[in-house]
Amino acid sequence: MDEFRELALERVARLFEQAEKIFASNPELADRYVRAAWRLKTRYNLRLPGDIRLKFCRKCLSYWKPGVTCRVRVKSKRIIITCLKCGRVKRLPWGPRVGPGTDPGSLGKSVNTACDQKLED
């Protein structure tokens, strides 16, 4: 079964490549490629890579081309992508990753201590 899933993921990637190539001349066909890729993804229960996930709208399944079919804004540590066909808004975190294993001020502390040591010398 893994062979089928790998093959399906390759086909999904190829459909997105084709959608990117054809978008300038025929945007409707690019949207059709996205719908075909979505059908493959759901049929084989695939997890799409991050670069592919940001290329289409999950609500209307249209191919996103920044400035043409989607609007991209950066504000308050977020990337906001708005689909211009259906109005769906996708918000993504932007900036340094802060997780349970990292101290949010550790970078600043290391820089400050290095500067303080130079001042003392």
N, CA, C and O atoms as a Tinker XYZ file with bonds, in Angstrom:
   484  protein
     1  N      0.816000   -1.196000    0.000000    73     2
     2  CA     0.000000    0.000000    0.000000    64     1     3
     3  C      0.862000    1.263000    0.000000    63     2     4     5
     4  O      0.451000    2.294000   -0.532000    81     3
     5  N      2.064000    1.186000    0.600000    73     3     6
     6  CA     2.944000    2.350000    0.633000    64     5     7
     7  C      3.394000    2.763000   -0.761000    63     6     8     9
     8  O      3.605000    3.947000   -1.024000    81     7
     9  N      3.540000    1.791000   -1.653000    73     7    10
    10  CA     3.938000    2.109000   -3.022000    64     9    11
    11  C      2.887000    2.971000   -3.699000    63    10    12    13
    12  O      3.221000    3.910000   -4.421000    81    11
    13  N      1.613000    2.656000   -3.466000    73    11    14
    14  CA     0.536000    3.431000   -4.061000    64    13    15
    15  C      0.513000    4.853000   -3.510000    63    14    16    17
    16  O      0.270000    5.810000   -4.245000    81    15
    17  N      0.767000    4.979000   -2.221000    73    15    18
    18  CA     0.767000    6.309000   -1.606000    64    17    19
    19  C      1.928000    7.152000   -2.123000    63    18    20    21
    20  O      1.757000    8.344000   -2.378000    81    19
    21  N      3.107000    6.550000   -2.280000    73    19    22
    22  CA     4.255000    7.274000   -2.817000    64    21    23
    23  C      3.989000    7.721000   -4.245000    63    22    24    25
    24  O      4.305000    8.850000   -4.619000    81    23
    25  N      3.408000    6.831000   -5.039000    73    23    26
    26  CA     3.083000    7.165000   -6.417000    64    25    27
    27  C      2.043000    8.286000   -6.467000    63    26    28    29
    28  O      2.152000    9.200000   -7.285000    81    27
    29  N      1.048000    8.216000   -5.605000    73    27    30
    30  CA     0.017000    9.252000   -5.560000    64    29    31
    31  C      0.622000   10.603000   -5.163000    63    30    32    33
    32  O      0.236000   11.635000   -5.713000    81    31
    33  N      1.564000   10.607000   -4.215000    73    31    34
    34  CA     2.201000   11.855000   -3.804000    64    33    35
    35  C      3.028000   12.448000   -4.946000    63    34    36    37
    36  O      3.060000   13.667000   -5.115000    81    35
    37  N      3.691000   11.606000   -5.724000    73    35    38
    38  CA     4.430000   12.081000   -6.894000    64    37    39
    39  C      3.475000   12.691000   -7.915000    63    38    40    41
    40  O      3.784000   13.717000   -8.522000    81    39
    41  N      2.320000   12.065000   -8.104000    73    39    42
    42  CA     1.341000   12.584000   -9.057000    64    41    43
    43  C      0.780000   13.928000   -8.589000    63    42    44    45
    44  O      0.561000   14.832000   -9.394000    81    43
    45  N      0.552000   14.049000   -7.285000    73    43    46
    46  CA     0.059000   15.317000   -6.733000    64    45    47
    47  C      1.089000   16.418000   -6.994000    63    46    48    49
    48  O      0.728000   17.514000   -7.424000    81    47
    49  N      2.356000   16.136000   -6.739000    73    47    50
    50  CA     3.414000   17.123000   -6.977000    64    49    51
    51  C      3.472000   17.499000   -8.455000    63    50    52    53
    52  O      3.663000   18.666000   -8.800000    81    51
    53  N      3.308000   16.521000   -9.309000    73    51    54
    54  CA     3.341000   16.782000  -10.745000    64    53    55
    55  C      2.143000   17.613000  -11.196000    63    54    56    57
    56  O      2.275000   18.486000  -12.054000    81    55
    57  N      0.975000   17.341000  -10.618000    73    55    58
    58  CA    -0.211000   18.135000  -10.954000    64    57    59
    59  C     -0.020000   19.598000  -10.553000    63    58    60    61
    60  O     -0.455000   20.497000  -11.272000    81    59
    61  N      0.621000   19.840000   -9.423000    73    59    62
    62  CA     0.871000   21.220000   -9.018000    64    61    63
    63  C      1.908000   21.893000   -9.914000    63    62    64    65
    64  O      1.807000   23.091000  -10.180000    81    63
    65  N      2.893000   21.144000  -10.378000    73    63    66
    66  CA     3.851000   21.703000  -11.336000    64    65    67
    67  C      3.136000   22.112000  -12.620000    63    66    68    69
    68  O      3.384000   23.188000  -13.163000    81    67
    69  N      2.247000   21.244000  -13.097000    73    67    70
    70  CA     1.494000   21.546000  -14.315000    64    69    71
    71  C      0.567000   22.743000  -14.105000    63    70    72    73
    72  O      0.415000   23.576000  -14.998000    81    71
    73  N     -0.048000   22.826000  -12.936000    73    71    74
    74  CA    -0.928000   23.953000  -12.639000    64    73    75
    75  C     -0.152000   25.260000  -12.671000    63    74    76    77
    76  O     -0.646000   26.273000  -13.166000    81    75
    77  N      1.067000   25.233000  -12.139000    73    75    78
    78  CA     1.890000   26.443000  -12.141000    64    77    79
    79  C      2.259000   26.865000  -13.560000    63    78    80    81
    80  O      2.270000   28.055000  -13.875000    81    79
    81  N      2.558000   25.894000  -14.407000    73    79    82
    82  CA     2.931000   26.201000  -15.792000    64    81    83
    83  C      1.751000   26.746000  -16.590000    63    82    84    85
    84  O      1.907000   27.692000  -17.362000    81    83
    85  N      0.577000   26.157000  -16.408000    73    83    86
    86  CA    -0.575000   26.475000  -17.250000    64    85    87
    87  C     -1.363000   27.686000  -16.745000    63    86    88    89
    88  O     -2.212000   28.209000  -17.467000    81    87
    89  N     -1.093000   28.138000  -15.514000    73    87    90
    90  CA    -1.923000   29.173000  -14.901000    64    89    91
    91  C     -2.000000   30.456000  -15.730000    63    90    92    93
    92  O     -3.070000   31.055000  -15.834000    81    91
    93  N     -0.892000   30.883000  -16.317000    73    91    94
    94  CA    -0.876000   32.146000  -17.062000    64    93    95
    95  C     -1.825000   32.112000  -18.254000    63    94    96    97
    96  O     -2.467000   33.116000  -18.559000    81    95
    97  N     -1.919000   30.984000  -18.922000    73    95    98
    98  CA    -2.757000   30.911000  -20.117000    64    97    99
    99  C     -4.173000   30.406000  -19.837000    63    98   100   101
   100  O     -5.112000   30.786000  -20.536000    81    99
   101  N     -4.336000   29.541000  -18.806000    73    99   102
   102  CA    -5.661000   28.960000  -18.550000    64   101   103
   103  C     -5.844000   28.701000  -17.046000    63   102   104   105
   104  O     -5.572000   27.597000  -16.574000    81   103
   105  N     -6.299000   29.707000  -16.296000    73   103   106
   106  CA    -6.443000   29.528000  -14.841000    64   105   107
   107  C     -7.485000   28.478000  -14.450000    63   106   108   109
   108  O     -7.350000   27.839000  -13.407000    81   107
   109  N     -8.519000   28.293000  -15.271000    73   107   110
   110  CA    -9.540000   27.289000  -14.957000    64   109   111
   111  C     -8.953000   25.876000  -14.996000    63   110   112   113
   112  O     -9.318000   25.024000  -14.187000    81   111
   113  N     -8.053000   25.639000  -15.931000    73   111   114
   114  CA    -7.410000   24.334000  -16.021000    64   113   115
   115  C     -6.483000   24.110000  -14.811000    63   114   116   117
   116  O     -6.371000   22.992000  -14.309000    81   115
   117  N     -5.831000   25.170000  -14.357000    73   115   118
   118  CA    -4.989000   25.059000  -13.169000    64   117   119
   119  C     -5.846000   24.670000  -11.957000    63   118   120   121
   120  O     -5.430000   23.844000  -11.145000    81   119
   121  N     -7.037000   25.262000  -11.834000    73   119   122
   122  CA    -7.941000   24.898000  -10.742000    64   121   123
   123  C     -8.397000   23.447000  -10.868000    63   122   124   125
   124  O     -8.573000   22.756000   -9.865000    81   123
   125  N     -8.584000   23.000000  -12.081000    73   123   126
   126  CA    -8.981000   21.611000  -12.297000    64   125   127
   127  C     -7.872000   20.644000  -11.868000    63   126   128   129
   128  O     -8.148000   19.581000  -11.312000    81   127
   129  N     -6.620000   21.022000  -12.131000    73   127   130
   130  CA    -5.495000   20.205000  -11.682000    64   129   131
   131  C     -5.452000   20.127000  -10.155000    63   130   132   133
   132  O     -5.144000   19.079000   -9.587000    81   131
   133  N     -5.761000   21.241000   -9.502000    73   131   134
   134  CA    -5.772000   21.258000   -8.038000    64   133   135
   135  C     -6.869000   20.333000   -7.512000    63   134   136   137
   136  O     -6.651000   19.597000   -6.550000    81   135
   137  N     -8.049000   20.367000   -8.139000    73   135   138
   138  CA    -9.134000   19.469000   -7.703000    64   137   139
   139  C     -8.763000   18.004000   -7.893000    63   138   140   141
   140  O     -9.099000   17.162000   -7.060000    81   139
   141  N     -8.065000   17.697000   -8.994000    73   139   142
   142  CA    -7.623000   16.316000   -9.232000    64   141   143
   143  C     -6.593000   15.896000   -8.175000    63   142   144   145
   144  O     -6.624000   14.765000   -7.690000    81   143
   145  N     -5.693000   16.802000   -7.827000    73   143   146
   146  CA    -4.701000   16.505000   -6.793000    64   145   147
   147  C     -5.385000   16.301000   -5.445000    63   146   148   149
   148  O     -4.980000   15.433000   -4.671000    81   147
   149  N     -6.424000   17.098000   -5.155000    73   147   150
   150  CA    -7.154000   16.954000   -3.895000    64   149   151
   151  C     -7.858000   15.598000   -3.826000    63   150   152   153
   152  O     -7.900000   14.974000   -2.766000    81   151
   153  N     -8.403000   15.146000   -4.941000    73   151   154
   154  CA    -9.048000   13.824000   -4.966000    64   153   155
   155  C     -8.035000   12.727000   -4.681000    63   154   156   157
   156  O     -8.331000   11.792000   -3.937000    81   155
   157  N     -6.848000   12.826000   -5.258000    73   155   158
   158  CA    -5.796000   11.839000   -4.985000    64   157   159
   159  C     -5.389000   11.878000   -3.519000    63   158   160   161
   160  O     -5.199000   10.835000   -2.895000    81   159
   161  N     -5.256000   13.078000   -2.974000    73   159   162
   162  CA    -4.863000   13.236000   -1.582000    64   161   163
   163  C     -5.875000   12.600000   -0.645000    63   162   164   165
   164  O     -5.494000   11.920000    0.308000    81   163
   165  N     -7.153000   12.811000   -0.901000    73   163   166
   166  CA    -8.178000   12.248000   -0.019000    64   165   167
   167  C     -8.338000   10.748000   -0.229000    63   166   168   169
   168  O     -8.607000   10.021000    0.727000    81   167
   169  N     -8.179000   10.279000   -1.443000    73   167   170
   170  CA    -8.337000    8.851000   -1.708000    64   169   171
   171  C     -7.251000    8.032000   -1.024000    63   170   172   173
   172  O     -7.527000    6.956000   -0.494000    81   171
   173  N     -6.013000    8.535000   -1.031000    73   171   174
   174  CA    -4.897000    7.786000   -0.466000    64   173   175
   175  C     -4.472000    8.291000    0.908000    63   174   176   177
   176  O     -3.451000    7.852000    1.437000    81   175
   177  N     -5.236000    9.200000    1.486000    73   175   178
   178  CA    -4.987000    9.719000    2.835000    64   177   179
   179  C     -3.551000   10.237000    2.963000    63   178   180   181
   180  O     -2.793000    9.805000    3.831000    81   179
   181  N     -3.201000   11.167000    2.083000    73   179   182
   182  CA    -1.845000   11.706000    2.036000    64   181   183
   183  C     -1.730000   12.973000    2.869000    63   182   184   185
   184  O     -2.695000   13.721000    3.027000    81   183
   185  N     -0.556000   13.197000    3.387000    73   183   186
   186  CA    -0.235000   14.469000    4.036000    64   185   187
   187  C      0.628000   15.258000    3.051000    63   186   188   189
   188  O      1.714000   14.821000    2.669000    81   187
   189  N      0.134000   16.412000    2.652000    73   187   190
   190  CA     0.837000   17.207000    1.657000    64   189   191
   191  C      2.007000   17.952000    2.288000    63   190   192   193
   192  O      1.916000   18.398000    3.432000    81   191
   193  N      3.111000   18.088000    1.543000    73   191   194
   194  CA     4.240000   18.881000    2.040000    64   193   195
   195  C      3.836000   20.348000    2.194000    63   194   196   197
   196  O      2.880000   20.802000    1.565000    81   195
   197  N      4.561000   21.081000    3.030000    73   195   198
   198  CA     4.222000   22.462000    3.331000    64   197   199
   199  C      4.218000   23.376000    2.124000    63   198   200   201
   200  O      3.377000   24.271000    2.036000    81   199
   201  N      5.139000   23.174000    1.188000    73   199   202
   202  CA     5.181000   24.048000    0.019000    64   201   203
   203  C      3.953000   23.863000   -0.869000    63   202   204   205
   204  O      3.498000   24.819000   -1.497000    81   203
   205  N      3.418000   22.659000   -0.928000    73   203   206
   206  CA     2.206000   22.416000   -1.722000    64   205   207
   207  C      0.974000   22.943000   -0.992000    63   206   208   209
   208  O      0.049000   23.452000   -1.625000    81   207
   209  N      0.957000   22.823000    0.334000    73   207   210
   210  CA    -0.200000   23.276000    1.109000    64   209   211
   211  C     -0.466000   24.769000    0.956000    63   210   212   213
   212  O     -1.600000   25.220000    1.120000    81   211
   213  N      0.566000   25.529000    0.644000    73   211   214
   214  CA     0.406000   26.973000    0.515000    64   213   215
   215  C      0.106000   27.417000   -0.911000    63   214   216   217
   216  O      0.115000   28.615000   -1.193000    81   215
   217  N     -0.158000   26.485000   -1.808000    73   215   218
   218  CA    -0.396000   26.835000   -3.201000    64   217   219
   219  C     -1.858000   26.803000   -3.619000    63   218   220   221
   220  O     -2.176000   27.094000   -4.773000    81   219
   221  N     -2.768000   26.449000   -2.684000    73   219   222
   222  CA    -4.166000   26.373000   -3.081000    64   221   223
   223  C     -5.072000   26.658000   -1.897000    63   222   224   225
   224  O     -4.657000   26.574000   -0.741000    81   223
   225  N     -6.323000   26.999000   -2.205000    73   223   226
   226  CA    -7.329000   27.271000   -1.182000    64   225   227
   227  C     -8.048000   25.971000   -0.851000    63   226   228   229
   228  O     -8.529000   25.273000   -1.743000    81   227
   229  N     -8.118000   25.654000    0.426000    73   227   230
   230  CA    -8.779000   24.412000    0.828000    64   229   231
   231  C    -10.296000   24.517000    0.780000    63   230   232   233
   232  O    -10.984000   23.498000    0.822000    81   231
   233  N    -10.825000   25.725000    0.694000    73   231   234
   234  CA   -12.270000   25.886000    0.659000    64   233   235
   235  C    -12.817000   25.757000   -0.766000    63   234   236   237
   236  O    -13.741000   24.980000   -1.010000    81   235
   237  N    -12.250000   26.513000   -1.700000    73   235   238
   238  CA   -12.778000   26.483000   -3.073000    64   237   239
   239  C    -11.875000   25.714000   -4.034000    63   238   240   241
   240  O    -12.204000   25.578000   -5.212000    81   239
   241  N    -10.732000   25.204000   -3.544000    73   239   242
   242  CA    -9.770000   24.412000   -4.327000    64   241   243
   243  C     -9.283000   25.157000   -5.575000    63   242   244   245
   244  O     -9.163000   24.568000   -6.650000    81   243
   245  N     -9.007000   26.444000   -5.423000    73   243   246
   246  CA    -8.438000   27.208000   -6.529000    64   245   247
   247  C     -6.930000   27.339000   -6.326000    63   246   248   249
   248  O     -6.443000   27.377000   -5.196000    81   247
   249  N     -6.208000   27.408000   -7.432000    73   247   250
   250  CA    -4.762000   27.556000   -7.393000    64   249   251
   251  C     -4.444000   28.989000   -6.995000    63   250   252   253
   252  O     -5.026000   29.926000   -7.542000    81   251
   253  N     -3.528000   29.172000   -6.048000    73   251   254
   254  CA    -3.174000   30.502000   -5.570000    64   253   255
   255  C     -1.951000   31.029000   -6.287000    63   254   256   257
   256  O     -0.900000   30.388000   -6.324000    81   255
   257  N     -2.112000   32.213000   -6.857000    73   255   258
   258  CA    -1.002000   32.969000   -7.426000    64   257   259
   259  C     -1.034000   34.326000   -6.729000    63   258   260   261
   260  O     -1.953000   35.109000   -6.967000    81   259
   261  N     -0.051000   34.627000   -5.870000    73   259   262
   262  CA    -0.093000   35.872000   -5.105000    64   261   263
   263  C     -0.269000   37.098000   -5.995000    63   262   264   265
   264  O      0.445000   37.277000   -6.982000    81   263
   265  N     -1.220000   37.925000   -5.631000    73   263   266
   266  CA    -1.523000   39.129000   -6.387000    64   265   267
   267  C     -2.584000   38.932000   -7.448000    63   266   268   269
   268  O     -3.163000   39.905000   -7.932000    81   267
   269  N     -2.849000   37.684000   -7.820000    73   267   270
   270  CA    -3.850000   37.410000   -8.845000    64   269   271
   271  C     -5.068000   36.718000   -8.239000    63   270   272   273
   272  O     -6.191000   37.203000   -8.375000    81   271
   273  N     -4.851000   35.593000   -7.575000    73   271   274
   274  CA    -5.973000   34.868000   -6.963000    64   273   275
   275  C     -5.931000   34.886000   -5.448000    63   274   276   277
   276  O     -6.853000   34.395000   -4.797000    81   275
   277  N     -4.869000   35.447000   -4.875000    73   275   278
   278  CA    -4.807000   35.571000   -3.410000    64   277   279
   279  C     -4.039000   36.828000   -3.042000    63   278   280   281
   280  O     -3.218000   37.328000   -3.811000    81   279
   281  N     -4.325000   37.322000   -1.855000    73   279   282
   282  CA    -3.636000   38.493000   -1.324000    64   281   283
   283  C     -2.789000   38.029000   -0.142000    63   282   284   285
   284  O     -3.272000   37.301000    0.725000    81   283
   285  N     -1.529000   38.451000   -0.109000    73   283   286
   286  CA    -0.620000   38.045000    0.953000    64   285   287
   287  C     -0.189000   39.294000    1.713000    63   286   288   289
   288  O      0.310000   40.252000    1.124000    81   287
   289  N     -0.388000   39.268000    3.028000    73   287   290
   290  CA    -0.011000   40.388000    3.890000    64   289   291
   291  C      0.789000   39.854000    5.075000    63   290   292   293
   292  O      0.572000   38.728000    5.522000    81   291
   293  N      1.702000   40.659000    5.574000    73   291   294
   294  CA     2.463000   40.308000    6.763000    64   293   295
   295  C      2.169000   41.381000    7.799000    63   294   296   297
   296  O      2.445000   42.560000    7.576000    81   295
   297  N      1.608000   40.969000    8.934000    73   295   298
   298  CA     1.361000   41.921000   10.009000    64   297   299
   299  C      1.319000   41.193000   11.342000    63   298   300   301
   300  O      0.803000   40.081000   11.449000    81   299
   301  N      1.861000   41.831000   12.327000    73   299   302
   302  CA     1.900000   41.357000   13.713000    64   301   303
   303  C      2.303000   39.884000   13.836000    63   302   304   305
   304  O      1.564000   39.062000   14.378000    81   303
   305  N      3.480000   39.579000   13.324000    73   303   306
   306  CA     4.072000   38.241000   13.414000    64   305   307
   307  C      3.224000   37.152000   12.771000    63   306   308   309
   308  O      3.256000   36.002000   13.208000    81   307
   309  N      2.469000   37.504000   11.740000    73   307   310
   310  CA     1.666000   36.530000   11.008000    64   309   311
   311  C      1.708000   36.823000    9.519000    63   310   312   313
   312  O      1.830000   37.972000    9.095000    81   311
   313  N      1.604000   35.760000    8.738000    73   311   314
   314  CA     1.395000   35.897000    7.304000    64   313   315
   315  C     -0.079000   35.620000    7.080000    63   314   316   317
   316  O     -0.584000   34.573000    7.485000    81   315
   317  N     -0.771000   36.547000    6.439000    73   315   318
   318  CA    -2.206000   36.403000    6.216000    64   317   319
   319  C     -2.433000   36.264000    4.722000    63   318   320   321
   320  O     -2.106000   37.166000    3.951000    81   319
   321  N     -2.995000   35.126000    4.312000    73   319   322
   322  CA    -3.287000   34.858000    2.907000    64   321   323
   323  C     -4.801000   34.844000    2.753000    63   322   324   325
   324  O     -5.491000   34.081000    3.429000    81   323
   325  N     -5.317000   35.686000    1.864000    73   323   326
   326  CA    -6.756000   35.777000    1.630000    64   325   327
   327  C     -7.047000   35.327000    0.207000    63   326   328   329
   328  O     -6.480000   35.864000   -0.744000    81   327
   329  N     -7.924000   34.348000    0.056000    73   327   330
   330  CA    -8.338000   33.881000   -1.263000    64   329   331
   331  C     -9.277000   34.924000   -1.862000    63   330   332   333
   332  O    -10.246000   35.326000   -1.218000    81   331
   333  N     -9.002000   35.360000   -3.071000    73   331   334
   334  CA    -9.826000   36.389000   -3.707000    64   333   335
   335  C    -11.049000   35.807000   -4.400000    63   334   336   337
   336  O    -11.901000   36.561000   -4.871000    81   335
   337  N    -11.156000   34.479000   -4.473000    73   335   338
   338  CA   -12.344000   33.860000   -5.079000    64   337   339
   339  C    -13.428000   33.607000   -4.052000    63   338   340   341
   340  O    -14.597000   33.896000   -4.308000    81   339
   341  N    -13.064000   33.069000   -2.887000    73   339   342
   342  CA   -14.077000   32.714000   -1.887000    64   341   343
   343  C    -13.979000   33.533000   -0.608000    63   342   344   345
   344  O    -14.922000   33.548000    0.183000    81   343
   345  N    -12.853000   34.218000   -0.388000    73   343   346
   346  CA   -12.696000   35.053000    0.790000    64   345   347
   347  C    -12.110000   34.354000    2.001000    63   346   348   349
   348  O    -12.007000   34.969000    3.062000    81   347
   349  N    -11.727000   33.110000    1.886000    73   347   350
   350  CA   -11.143000   32.384000    3.016000    64   349   351
   351  C     -9.833000   33.033000    3.422000    63   350   352   353
   352  O     -9.050000   33.459000    2.572000    81   351
   353  N     -9.599000   33.108000    4.719000    73   351   354
   354  CA    -8.381000   33.714000    5.255000    64   353   355
   355  C     -7.560000   32.630000    5.942000    63   354   356   357
   356  O     -8.073000   31.883000    6.775000    81   355
   357  N     -6.294000   32.553000    5.589000    73   355   358
   358  CA    -5.380000   31.597000    6.208000    64   357   359
   359  C     -4.301000   32.395000    6.922000    63   358   360   361
   360  O     -3.654000   33.252000    6.319000    81   359
   361  N     -4.105000   32.113000    8.208000    73   359   362
   362  CA    -3.106000   32.821000    9.005000    64   361   363
   363  C     -1.993000   31.858000    9.396000    63   362   364   365
   364  O     -2.250000   30.770000    9.911000    81   363
   365  N     -0.768000   32.267000    9.148000    73   363   366
   366  CA     0.398000   31.440000    9.442000    64   365   367
   367  C      1.325000   32.197000   10.375000    63   366   368   369
   368  O      1.489000   33.408000   10.223000    81   367
   369  N      1.938000   31.515000   11.338000    73   367   370
   370  CA     2.905000   32.202000   12.205000    64   369   371
   371  C      4.144000   32.580000   11.406000    63   370   372   373
   372  O      4.529000   31.891000   10.461000    81   371
   373  N      4.762000   33.695000   11.809000    73   371   374
   374  CA     5.953000   34.150000   11.130000    64   373   375
   375  C      6.934000   34.670000   12.164000    63   374   376   377
   376  O      6.541000   35.408000   13.067000    81   375
   377  N      8.177000   34.309000   12.052000    73   375   378
   378  CA     9.190000   34.760000   12.991000    64   377   379
   379  C      9.868000   33.573000   13.640000    63   378   380   381
   380  O      9.678000   32.433000   13.216000    81   379
   381  N     10.659000   33.837000   14.668000    73   379   382
   382  CA    11.370000   32.739000   15.330000    64   381   383
   383  C     10.395000   31.815000   16.038000    63   382   384   385
   384  O      9.423000   32.263000   16.646000    81   383
   385  N     10.666000   30.538000   15.952000    73   383   386
   386  CA     9.789000   29.539000   16.556000    64   385   387
   387  C     10.063000   29.459000   18.045000    63   386   388   389
   388  O     11.204000   29.307000   18.481000    81   387
   389  N      9.000000   29.562000   18.807000    73   387   390
   390  CA     9.103000   29.460000   20.258000    64   389   391
   391  C      8.305000   28.240000   20.677000    63   390   392   393
   392  O      7.086000   28.205000   20.509000    81   391
   393  N      8.980000   27.246000   21.220000    73   391   394
   394  CA     8.314000   26.020000   21.624000    64   393   395
   395  C      8.599000   25.716000   23.076000    63   394   396   397
   396  O      9.215000   26.513000   23.783000    81   395
   397  N      8.141000   24.545000   23.519000    73   395   398
   398  CA     8.335000   24.205000   24.926000    64   397   399
   399  C      9.800000   24.022000   25.314000    63   398   400   401
   400  O     10.150000   24.199000   26.481000    81   399
   401  N     10.658000   23.674000   24.362000    73   399   402
   402  CA    12.060000   23.437000   24.680000    64   401   403
   403  C     12.935000   24.662000   24.548000    63   402   404   405
   404  O     14.126000   24.606000   24.855000    81   403
   405  N     12.364000   25.780000   24.092000    73   403   406
   406  CA    13.173000   26.976000   23.902000    64   405   407
   407  C     12.718000   28.074000   24.842000    63   406   408   409
   408  O     11.530000   28.231000   25.121000    81   407
   409  N     13.684000   28.822000   25.316000    73   407   410
   410  CA    13.389000   29.973000   26.159000    64   409   411
   411  C     13.253000   31.186000   25.249000    63   410   412   413
   412  O     14.185000   31.481000   24.501000    81   411
   413  N     12.125000   31.906000   25.279000    73   411   414
   414  CA    11.931000   33.008000   24.344000    64   413   415
   415  C     12.989000   34.101000   24.465000    63   414   416   417
   416  O     13.270000   34.785000   23.481000    81   415
   417  N     13.570000   34.279000   25.617000    73   415   418
   418  CA    14.563000   35.327000   25.770000    64   417   419
   419  C     15.991000   34.835000   25.718000    63   418   420   421
   420  O     16.911000   35.612000   25.973000    81   419
   421  N     16.207000   33.572000   25.395000    73   419   422
   422  CA    17.560000   33.020000   25.443000    64   421   423
   423  C     18.473000   33.658000   24.407000    63   422   424   425
   424  O     19.658000   33.850000   24.681000    81   423
   425  N     17.966000   33.991000   23.236000    73   423   426
   426  CA    18.799000   34.602000   22.210000    64   425   427
   427  C     19.249000   35.980000   22.663000    63   426   428   429
   428  O     20.423000   36.328000   22.540000    81   427
   429  N     18.324000   36.756000   23.183000    73   427   430
   430  CA    18.667000   38.088000   23.658000    64   429   431
   431  C     19.633000   38.051000   24.822000    63   430   432   433
   432  O     20.513000   38.906000   24.924000    81   431
   433  N     19.484000   37.068000   25.706000    73   431   434
   434  CA    20.370000   36.966000   26.867000    64   433   435
   435  C     21.790000   36.651000   26.436000    63   434   436   437
   436  O     22.739000   37.215000   26.980000    81   435
   437  N     21.950000   35.763000   25.472000    73   435   438
   438  CA    23.296000   35.398000   25.050000    64   437   439
   439  C     23.974000   36.580000   24.372000    63   438   440   441
   440  O     25.176000   36.778000   24.548000    81   439
   441  N     23.247000   37.354000   23.617000    73   439   442
   442  CA    23.826000   38.520000   22.964000    64   441   443
   443  C     24.187000   39.568000   24.008000    63   442   444   445
   444  O     25.258000   40.172000   23.939000    81   443
   445  N     23.291000   39.787000   24.985000    73   443   446
   446  CA    23.555000   40.781000   26.018000    64   445   447
   447  C     24.753000   40.409000   26.877000    63   446   448   449
   448  O     25.567000   41.273000   27.204000    81   447
   449  N     24.878000   39.135000   27.249000    73   447   450
   450  CA    26.016000   38.736000   28.069000    64   449   451
   451  C     27.317000   38.880000   27.301000    63   450   452   453
   452  O     28.338000   39.241000   27.885000    81   451
   453  N     27.302000   38.606000   26.007000    73   451   454
   454  CA    28.512000   38.775000   25.196000    64   453   455
   455  C     28.910000   40.246000   25.149000    63   454   456   457
   456  O     30.095000   40.571000   25.223000    81   455
   457  N     27.929000   41.135000   25.026000    73   455   458
   458  CA    28.220000   42.567000   25.002000    64   457   459
   459  C     28.716000   43.038000   26.364000    63   458   460   461
   460  O     29.642000   43.846000   26.446000    81   459
   461  N     28.101000   42.534000   27.435000    73   459   462
   462  CA    28.517000   42.923000   28.776000    64   461   463
   463  C     29.949000   42.484000   29.062000    63   462   464   465
   464  O     30.702000   43.207000   29.714000    81   463
   465  N     30.325000   41.312000   28.583000    73   463   466
   466  CA    31.685000   40.823000   28.817000    64   465   467
   467  C     32.693000   41.718000   28.114000    63   466   468   469
   468  O     33.767000   41.984000   28.654000    81   467
   469  N     32.359000   42.187000   26.908000    73   467   470
   470  CA    33.277000   43.060000   26.173000    64   469   471
   471  C     33.408000   44.402000   26.878000    63   470   472   473
   472  O     34.489000   44.991000   26.905000    81   471
   473  N     32.308000   44.886000   27.449000    73   471   474
   474  CA    32.358000   46.159000   28.160000    64   473   475
   475  C     33.206000   46.064000   29.434000    63   474   476   477
   476  O     33.901000   47.018000   29.784000    81   475
   477  N     33.154000   44.931000   30.122000    73   475   478
   478  CA    33.914000   44.761000   31.348000    64   477   479
   479  C     35.406000   44.672000   31.078000    63   478   480   481
   480  O     36.215000   45.091000   31.906000    81   479
   481  N     35.770000   44.134000   29.939000    73   479   482
   482  CA    37.194000   43.976000   29.597000    64   481   483
   483  C     37.804000   45.271000   29.202000    63   482   484
   484  O     38.992000   45.323000   28.883000    81   483
